């Protein structure tokens, strides 16, 4: 059985990116303190307890999945904005986009008696139509200890490069065993799945994922965290949610107002009450133009 690499909490983001490119997954140990975990749990547990089990084999008949974490939990916002993870996103995702975004926020509780989830790649959220580009970086923050017995995530190291029709053999599947407060970081292309919980206790992890800014998000962040909530947040988190242009011409809108009552073609920040200055897209236009000029030299 293969084992996943473990890195200390002060690991530079370059090492995380390198591990993602080779194995597709890595564990960063003991990133959160017990006190930080307690704060997160106090905010999310009421929502988790009110969430029903999944209705099929994939979502899990003994598994609950609770979303909208930006709107519901200030402590989860801090996890989303963790500098180590965002720096890894910079190195792993920015080569293929002008801006990355938050893709999914979800508490996954694997309850006793839950069988193994079918192995899969998360990039299949886009239906298998993406080729030649890595679309996402994912994290699972351990709110409890993860063990092979209680449902630790199954991971197949090295599988991002496998052809779509290759199936993992039992001895190629490892388990993301880690202490509470640690975080599993993995790519959208690595084969993985939830594990079987053979214990009497819940296994709880927080799945926070990021994707290229020109892709549709799995969780609709505009509805999960609408403008009346988003306008109270840190501007950096607003941008991650999608309240920012994804590139020079991705994401603008025209406010549905009467003739002459408002501007045309404004960026998403306008919905949060921000004043829009002339030339608001100049920085992205310059970046896109420079990239096109560079590509034309090849």
N, C-alpha and C positions, 0 to 999 in steps of 0.2 A: 504494500500500500504506500503510495507516495505521500510525502509530507509537504506542507506549505512552509515557505520561508517566514520567519518572524524577525521583525526589525524593532529597535527601540523607539520610544516616542519622539526622540530628538533626531531621528533619521532625516537627512536632507531630501527634499522632494525629488531630486534627480535619481536617487536610489530607488524610490518608489516607482517612478516612471520606467526605469530599466527593468525592474521586476515584472511590471505589467506587460512589457514588450516581450519578455522571455517566457514567463510562466503564466501570465494572464491574471495572477492574483498574488496578494501578499498580506500578511497580518502585521499591523502595528500594535505593539503591546502597551497596555496600561496608559492609554492616552487620557482617560478621565479618572478623576478621583472618586472615592465612594460618595463624598458629599455632592459632587456634580451629578452622579447617577441618581441619587436620592431626589434631587430637585427635578430632574427630567421625569422620573417615575411619578412624582407627585402631580405633575401637570398632565401626563398622558394616560395614566392608569384609569381614571374615570371614563375616558373615551374608549379605551381598550375593553374594559369590563362591559360596556354597553354594545360592543360590536358582535354581531352574529358570526357563526362559523361559515366558511366557504361552502359553496354548493356543488363542487365537482372535485375530481381528482387533482387537478392542477392547482386550484386555489386552496384546496385542503379542507376536508370535511371536519377536521379537528384543528383548524387553523383560522385565526382571525386576522384581518388586515384593516388597519385604521389609518386614514389619510388626513389631508388638510392640516398638516402639522405646523406650517408657517403661521396660519391664522390661530391655531389653538395653543401653541406652546412657545413662549419666548426662549426657553432653554434649548428647544430643538433648533431655533434660529441660530443659536451660537454654534451648534454642531454643523449646520449647513455652511456657516461662514468660517469654519475652522481654518486657520491660515495654512497649515500643512496640507490639508486636502485641496484647498483652492490653488496652492502652488503646484500640486501634482496635476490638477486640471489644466493649469497654464501649460505645463510641459507636454501633457498627453493629448489635449484637445485643441489647443490654439493653432497647431500647425494646419488644421483643416477648417478653421472658421475664424471670423472676426471677433465673435463673442460667443461663449458657451452659456448655457442656461440650466436652471433646475428642471429636472425631468420627472422626478417622482419623490414623494415623501410618504413613508408608510411604516407603521409599527406592525411587525409580523410576530404574532404569538403562536408558536407551535405547541399545541396542548398534548397531554398524555394520550397515547393511542393513535396519534397521527402517523400514517405510513410515509415512506419516502415519496417525495415529489418527483415527477418525471424529469429527467435531465433535459436541459435546454440551454439556449443562448438568449440573453436578454435583447440582443439586437434584432431578434425576430419580431419585436414590437412593430417594426416597420415592414413586416411581411416578407423579409428575405430579398427586398429589392435593392438594398445597398450593397455595393461591391467595391472593394479596394480602399475602404476608409473605415477607421474605427470610430463609431458614432457616440460612444459614451464611456464614462467612468462612474463606477458604482461603489457604494460603501454600505456595510452593515455594522452598526455600532452595537456591541454586546451589552445589553442591560442585565443579563444574567450570565453565568458561566456557560460557555458552549462546549459540549462534550459529544463524542460520537454517540453516546447512549441517549442524550436528550434532544437530538435533532440538529447538531452542528451542520452547517451548510456543506453539502457535498461539492467538491471542486476537482476538476480534471486539469492538473497543471500541464501547460504546453499545448492545450487544445485550441487556442485561438487560430493556429495555422492549419488545423485539420480541415479536410474537405467536409462538406455538409452531410455526406452520406456515411461518414465514419462514426461508429458507435463505440463508446468507451467500454472496455472490459472491466470486470470487478476490481482487478489488481491495478487499474489505472486511476481509480477514484480515491481521492484523499478527503479529509474532513477538516474544516476550519475550526479546530479546537482552540479556544482562547479564553482568557479570564475576562470577567465583566470589566467594562471600561476600555477594552481593546476594540480595534476596528479592522474588519476585513475590507480590503480595497481590491476591486476586481474589474476587469474590462467587460464591455458588452459582448465580446466574442468568446469568452471562456465558457466552456460547458460546466454547468453547475446545477444545483437543485437543493431544496430544503431536505433535511434529513428526517429519519424516523425517530419519534420520541417514545422510548421504551421505559421512561421513568414516570414518577408520580408528580413531577413539577413542570411548570411551563418553561419553555425556552423563548425568551423575548429579545428581539433585535430591532433596531431602527434602520430601515432601508432608505438611504438618501442618495439619489443618483443625479448625474449631470450629463447633458448631451450637447451636441453641436447646435449652435444658435439658429441654423437654417432648417432644423427638423421640427416636426410637431412633437410636443411633450406628451408623455404617457398620461400624466395627471394634468388636467386642465387647470393651470395655476390661476388664470384670470377668474375662474368660477370658485375654486377652492379658497382663494385669497383675493376677493374683489377690491376695487379701488378704495372703498371706504375704510378697509383695513390696511391695504398696502400703502396708503399715503402716510400712515403713522410709522412706517418702517425705515430702517437705514437705507439710504439711496443705493448702496451696493447690493443689498438684498432685493430691493425693488427691481434692479436691473437683472438679477439672477432669475427672478420670477418671470421675467419677460416684459416688464415695463421699461423697455429700452429697445432701440433698433437692433435687429440681429445682424444687419449689414446696411449698406447705403440705402437700399430700397426694400428692406424687409421689415414690415411691422407698422408702417404709418397708417393713420386713419383720418377720416373727415368726420368731425363731430356732427351728429344728426340734428342740426339746428335749422331754423328758418333761413331764407335768403338774406345774406349779409349779416347774420347774427354771430358768425364765428369764422375761424380760419379754415382753410383747406389744407389737407396733407400735413398733419402734425405728427410728431413721434408719440409713442405710448405714454411718456411721462406727462403729457398734457392732461390725460385722464386723472392724474393725481394732483392736479392743480398747479403744476409748474408752468412758469412763463416760458414761452418758446421764442427764442431770438431768431432773427433772420440768419440763414446759413447754418441751421442746427445740424445738418448732415455733412458739413464740410470735412470733418475729421475722418469719417468713414469713407467718404468719396475719395479723399486723398489716399487712404490706405488701399482701397480697391484698385484705384488707378495705378498705384505703384506696383501692386502685385501683378496686374495685367502686363505692365511694361516689362517687368522682370521675366515673366513667363514667355514673352515674345522673343526674348534673346536666346532661348534654348533651341 
